[in-house]
Amino acid sequence: MVTSAQSATDKNSGVIQIGEWTFRANVFRLECGQKVIKLEPRVAKLLSCLVDNAGTPVNREALMEKVWPGTVVGDEALTNAINKLRKAFGDDRQNPRVIETIPKAGYRLIAKVEPINSPGPAPAGESTQARGSAATRHWLQRTLPFVAIIALVLTTYVLWEPLSLSDKKALVPAEQAASSNKPSIAVLPFDNFNAENDYFSDGITDDLITDLSKISGFTVIARNSMFTYKRRVVTVQQIAEELGATHVLIGSIRRAGNSIRINAQFIDAATGHHLWAERYDREFRNVFELQDEITEKIVSAMKVRLTDYERLNLIKRYTNNVEAYDLFLKGQQEFLKFTREGNSEARRYYQMATDLDPEFARATANLGWTYARDFQDGWTSNPDKSLDKALELALKAKSLDQASSRVHWVLGQVYLYKRDYEQAIVNVKKAMDFSPSNPDTKILLARVLAFSGDPTESIRLIKEAIEINPLYPMQYQMNLGIAHFANGEYEKAEKALSIASERNPGAQRVRMWLVATYANAGDLEAAKWEFSELLMINPNFSLETIQHSIPFRDKSIRDRLFNGLEISSRH
């Protein structure tokens, strides 16, 4: 039996016997007699990790770090991958023969594992010439899943996908240096000493990033990039190399009852010297003053000159009610789960926050955002009513604070779904003005432009955002794929969407666009396979459920999407 001391997939040409199955790791395949099952690349990599530790439990954190290195994914990505492996093996979670779930310990491969010294003859059609052919690459996806796509991704320009941290080390700083001479700040997620207050430490980190993003004199690395480092041991030099940051803020938070202790250090990444280090002991009711102090120290250390508007914007309080603020942070934690249940729970917290402080514009805007998400993801039986509620709340938030980036962000989303493209563009551009260092606003503008009729400009903006945010989330590539689809550039759309799918295999929208991309490219076999995967994610998926939430101005593009989905759904 292979144990963790021996990496079977590395030492035996990637061919392993797992029970009655043969696992060909190098081509992502399981074989049993005449039965052949293709695995997604991430799912195959997960199986390789379990094989290399056969008989030994591997915890979720270790698996996610190995299978999704440097990538922001939720716990559901690992759960989905495990479920796909079980389905492939015909395994039963309650009475496992292959993969065992061990509560609080992770997963263990319990089937007998034996290396096969010879990989055997390659399956028909695996020639280099065949892989190089654009016409046959999609057919190979059925028998040799994603090999050609990965080959293309690995050799394409780095903007498409920083696949590993070693890639980022070598390439990202140079990219950023070329794109901007501004200094850049990385705010690492503050360490938290109490799991119950995780939402609070994350919220403080998030708000520091948000506040610093209001300043035009430097660039702030986006939240999604920084939270990939949560609970990881990294050095300042590593952050500088991987993200191109010139300065790094690190810290820790300890909250006990009404008392808060924050330790913070601001470091010059080039020299490793501390520009300042402070310990703050405060009452919770003084949390806003504490955030202001940290921001002011960073601005002073960076020696940037604030405009009058920036100075006023920094001292503006979102709310003076600390209880409302605490509820808002709890809502943020739930909202960022990107699930129906999380969205519902976030709404509950945002509503309580606005009940305590009816003038709390950010909470009001985010409350509206929960209704917009219901509309977008089909989580409501009355989409029009949900979208109307989202607009009502977003406009109310605007009446409370016309200079809030978050408010205009939400308005931009809502107006897009209302098909009011001009107002969508106006509001997203205002969000960019109020938060010039936030690359996510570029992605939202790119999304609006792709749907409203300018996909070429959309593509340009997404490339800019990727330069600023090297550890960008899945949505960047998804929107890039949508823009290429709108342009009729199906091969480029496939590249971007395949990367997005690898980053979040359970993302329904990404699968949907992949189906339509393959169908419009003439590869119905690949399209039908992707449609079957889409139904695994959401068995209730139908064209009717998404008709309302595809806001293309150009009907011909919309028709291409739905025609592709319709022909792929036929059995």
N, C-alpha and C positions, 0 to 999 in steps of 0.2 A: 504493500500500500504506500502511496506517495504521501508524505507528510509535509509540513511547512518548511522543513529543512531542505526539501528538494523541490525546486520549481519545475514541475512536470511539463508545463506548457513551454518553458524555455529550453529544456534539455532533451526533448524528444520530438523535435520538429513540429511541435504543436498538435500531436495526435495522441489522444488519451482515451482509454476505455473507462467509461463510467457506468458501472452495472452492465446492462445489456446494450448500452449506447456507445457509439464511437463519436468523440468530440474532436473535430478538426478546427482548432483554435485559429489557425492562420487564415482560414476561409469562412469562419463564423458559421460552421455547420454541425448539426447533430445527425447521425445516421444510425438506423436500426433496421437491418435487412434492406428491404426496398424503400423504406420510409426515410425521407430526407427532409429536415426542417432547417430553414435558414434562421439565423439569429441576428438581431440588430447588433451593430458593433459594440455598443455599451453593454448590452446584455451578455454578449460573448465575453467581454472583458470581465464582467462580474463573475461569470462562471469560471474563468481562468483564475481569478482571485480565490474562489472557494476551492478549486482543485488544488491550488498551491498550498492551501491550509486544510486539506482534507482531514476530517476527524477532529478538527479543532475549531471552536467557536470563533467567529470574526465579528467584531462589533460594527454597528452601523456607521460610526464615524470613520473607522478605518476603510470600510468598503467605499464610502462616498469619496473619501480623499483619493483612493486608488482609481476609481472608475471615472470620477468627475473632477480631476485635479484643477484647482484654480477656477472653478466654475460655480456660479450661484445656482443651486438646485434645492428644492424642498425635499423633505423626507419621503413625499409621495413618489418621487422619481425612483428611489431605491425600492420602495414597495412594489411599484409597477413592474420594475425589472425582475424582481424575485417572482412575482406572479406569472410573468411571461416564461420564466424558466420552468416553473412548476407545470404550466400548461404544456410546454414543449415535451417535458418528460412524462406527462400524464400523472403527475404526483399529486398527493392529497395532503393538504396542510395539517389536517387533523390526524392522519395516519401516514406520515411521510416515509417514503422509501429512499428518497434522494436528498432533499433539502429539509433540514429541521430548523424550526424557529425556537430559539432559546430565550425566554423572557429576560429582558434587561441585559442579555449577553450578546445577542445578535443572531447569526445564522451559521449552520454547520452542514457541510456536505457529508452525508452518512453512507452514501452508496460506496461500493467497492471501487477503488480507483487504481488502474494499472497503466503504466506507460506502454505505448506501442513504438518500438524502435524505428520502424520504417513508416513513413506517412502513406505509403502505397501510391498507386498511380493517381495522377491528378484527374479530377472529374473532367469529362469532355467539355471542350469549349473554354478552357482556362489558358489558352495561349496568350503570350504578350501581345501579339497582333490583335487578337480579339478584344483584349482589354483596352487597347488603344483606339479601338474603333468607336466613334460616337454612336453609330447605328446599333451596335450590339451591346453597348454598355448597360443599358437598362435591362436587356434580356439577362445579362450576367447578374443583375441584381436579384433575379429570382433564384439563381443557383450559386452565386458567389456574392452574397449581399454586401453592398456598399464598398467593396474593395476598390472599384474604379473611382467611386466618389471620393473615398479617402485619399487615393493617389492624387486626384486633382486638387483636393483641398490642401494637401501637404505641399504641393508645388506651386500653389497660386500665391498671389500677392498677400502679404501679411495682414492687410486690412480685412481680408475675408474672415480670418479666424486665428487668433493667437492660441494654438492648440495646447501648448504646454508652457509651464513657467520658464523652462529653459529657453523656449522660443521668445518669450516676452523679455527675458533678460537681455538677449542679444539684439532685439529689434525695436521694442517699444520706445526706449529712451531716445533713440535716433529719430524715430517718427515724430515724437513730441517736440524734440529740439528743432526739427525742421518746420514744424507747424506754428510754434509760438516761442517767443523769447521771454515770456512772463515766467516768474517763479511759480512753482506749484506746490500746494500743500496737501499732504495726505493725513487725514484724521482717522487713526486706527480706532476700531470699536473699543470703548472703554471696558476694561475688565470689571466684572461684577462678582461680588463675594456672597451674593445671596440669590439663589435661583429664582425665588419668588419675585424678585425685583429686576429680572432680566429685561422686561419691557421698559423699565425706567432708564437703565444704563444705555440701552439701544436708542431710546428716545432722546436722551441728552446728546449722544453722539450725532444722531440724525439732525438735531436742531443746530448743533455747532456747524455741521456741514452746510445746512440751509442758510444760516446767517452769514457765514463766510462767503457763500456763493453770491451774495448780494454785492460784493466788492469787485470792481473791475480791474484793480491793480495786480491781481494774481489769479491763477487758476486753482480751483479746488477739485481734487479727484472725487469722482462721483460716489455716492453712497453704495451703489451696487458693486463697484470695484472694491471698496474698502471692507465690506462685510464678508467678502470671501476669506478675509484673514481672521475672522472671529474665532476665538479659542485656538488659534495656531501660534506657535512660538516662532517669531520672525525677528530679524534684526533690522535696524534702520537702514543699513547698507542694502539689504535685500529689497526693502520697499523702494529705495531709490533706484535700484537697478531694474526692478520689474515694472515699476510704474512711472519712472522718470521724475519722481518727486524731488524737489529741492529742499523741502522742509517737512518734518513729520511731527504730529502731535500724538502723544501716547498718554494714557492715564488709567486710573482705576476709580471705581465708585463703591462706597460702602454706605448703605442706607439702613438705619435702624430706627424704627418709629418715626419721629419727627426730626431726626438728626441725619445729616449727610456729611460724609467726608469724601472729598475728591483730591486725588493726587494727580498732577498734570505736569508734563515735561514737553517743552517745545525745542526741537533739535534741528540743527543745520545738518542736512543729510550728507553734504560733501565732506565736512570735517568731523562730524560726530559730536561737535560741541553743543552743550546745552545753552540755548539762548535765554531760557528761563525755566525754573522749576518751582512749583508752589504746592503747598498743601492747604486745602480750604476746609474749614469746619463751619458748617452753617446749619441753621434750622431749615426745614423743608420750605417754610413760607418765604425764605429768601433765595429760592432756587433761581429766580429770574435775575437777580442782582449777580448771582454767582456766574451764570452764563455770560452776562455782560462783561464781567471782569476778565474772564478767559478770552473772550473775543477781542476786547480792547488790548490785552497784552500781546496777542498775536499780531494785531494791526500795528502796534507800536514796534514790535520786534522786526516786522517786515519793512518798516520805514516807508509805508505807502501813504500817499496823500489822498484823503477821502474828499469826494465832492460834497457839497452841502447836502445834496439829496441822500447820498450814501450815509452820511453822518446821522441824518434824521431817521433814515430807515433802520439803522442799527439799534437806535435807542427805543424804537417803537415796540411796545409790548403786544403780544398776541392776545393776552388776557391778563388780568390782575388776580384771577381766582385760581389759586394753586390746586384746589380740588378738581376744578374743571380741567386744568392742564393735565393732572394725573390721569383722569378718565380719557382724555384725548390720547395720551401716550398708550394706554391700554388698547384703545381702538386701533391705533396704528399697528400694534403688534398683530392684532387679529386680521386687519385689512391686508397686510402683507403676506398672509398665508395663501392668498389667491384661490380660496375655495368658497363654495356657496355658504357653508356653515360659518367660515371666518368672516365673510362679508356681512352676514346677518348679525353676528356678534359685534362686529365693528360698528354697525349702525346703532346698536343698543348703547354702546359706550359714547359714541358721538352725540346721540340724542340726549343722554344724561349730561354731557358736558355743556351742550347748548341750553339745556334747562337751567343749569346753574349760572351760566353766563350767556344770555341771549345776544351779547355783542361779540362773541367769540367767532370771528369770521372764518378762521381756518377750520374750526370744528364744523361750522355750518357748511362750508364748501365740501369738506370730506363727507359729511352726511349726504350731500347731494351726489357725490361720487359713488356712493354705495348703490344708489338707485340707477345711475348710469351703467354701473357694472352689471346689475341685474338685467338691464336692457341688452347690453352687449353679449352677455354669455347665456341668454335664454333662461335666466333664473326667475322669471316672472310669467304669470299667466296673462298679464295685461301690459305688454311692452310699451305701448303709447302712454299709458298712465304713469309708468315708471319714469319714462323719459321726461314727461311734463313735470313730474315732481323733482327730478334732477335739475331741470332748468329753473324752476321756481326757487329752489334752495341756493343754486349758484348765483342767481341774480340778487337774492337777499344778501348773500355773502359779499357781493360786489358793493352793495349799498352800505355795508358796514366797513369795508376796506377796499378802496379802489386801487391801492398800490400793492396788493398781495399777489405774488407770483402764483401761489397755489390756487387762488380764486380764479385767475385768468386761465390757468391750466385746465381746471374743471370746466369752465365755460367753453374753452376751445374744444374739449371732448364732446360736450353736449351739443354744441352748434354743429359739429361735424355730423353727428347722428341725426340732427334735425335737417340736414342737407342745406344748411345756411353756411356755405363755404366761405363767403367773404367775412362774416362775423367770426367764424372759426379761426381763420388766418389772423385777423386783427387781434383776437384775444391771445392766441399762442405767441404772437410776436411781442405782445405786452408782457407775457410771462417770461419771455427771454430777456426783455429789457430790465425787468425787476430782479432777475436772477441770472446775470450774464455768464457765470461760471458753471451753470448746470447743463450738462450735455443732453440730459433727458428731454429738455424742452426742444432741442433740435430734432430729436426723434419724433416728438409729437407733431412738430411743424412738417417734418418729412412725411408723416402718415397722412396729414391733412392734404398735402400737395399731391401725394400719390392718388388719393381718392378724388380730388377735385380737378385733376387734369394736367399736372406737371410732374410726372414720375421721374424725369431726368434730373430736375432740381432736387427732388426727393432723394435720389441716389447720392448726389453730391453732399447733401447735408448729413446723411447717415455715415458716409465715409469720414466727414469731419468729426462727428460725434465719437466714432470708434477711435480716432486718434486721441481725443481728449480722455476717453474712458476705456482703457485697454482691456479691462476685465469686464467688458460690457455684458449685460444679461441677454437672455434668449430673444427678447422682443426686438433688439436691434436687427438681428439677422432675419427675423420673421418679416419685419417691415421692409427690409431690403429685398426680400423675395417677392413681396407684394408689388413693390415698385417695378421690379424687373418683369413680373407677370403682366402688369399694366402696359409695359412697353413691348410686350410680345417676345421678350428675351428669355425663353424658357430654360435654356441651359444654365444661364446665370441665376435664374430664379431657383432652379433645382439645387444648385450649389449652396445658396444662402439658406434655403429652407431645410436642406439636409443637415446643415450645421445646427440650425435652431432645433430640429427634431432630436439630434443627439444630446443637446443640452437639456432638453425637457421632453423625454419620450412620451409623456402623458399629456402633452399640449394638444387639445382638440383642434384649435385653429390652425396650427402648423400642419397637421396631417391633412386638413381640409384643403389647404393651398397646395400641398404636394400632390394630392389626388388630381386637382384641376390642372396643375402644371404638367404632370405626366400625360394626362388625357389630351391636352391641347398640343403636346409635342408628338402625339401619335403613338405613345407607348401605353396601350390599354392594359397590357399585362401588369406593368408596374403600377398603373393607376388603380386597378382592381385590388391589387395586394394592399396598397396603402389604404384603400377604402375599407378593407376588412380590418386593418389595424385601427382605423378610426372608429369602427363599430365596437371594437374591444374596449376602447376608451369610453365611448358613450353609446351603449346599445340603442338609445332612443334618438340618436341623431337622425334628422331628416332635413330636406331642403327647406321645408316650411318653417322650421324653427329658427333658421338663420336669415330668411328673406329680408327681414326688417333691418338687419344690422350690417349690411354690406353697402356702404353709402357712396358708390361710384357715381360721379356726375355723368360719365360716358356710359350709356346703356350697353354699348357693344362690348365693353370690358366686363361688365357685370354678366352679360349673356355668356361670354366665354367661360367665366367661373362656373355658372350654374349648369351650362351644357356639359362641361367636363365632369362635374359632380354627378349629373344625371346619368350619363352613359356609363360611368364607372360603377354606379350602384346596381346596374342590371346584372343578373346572374346568368 
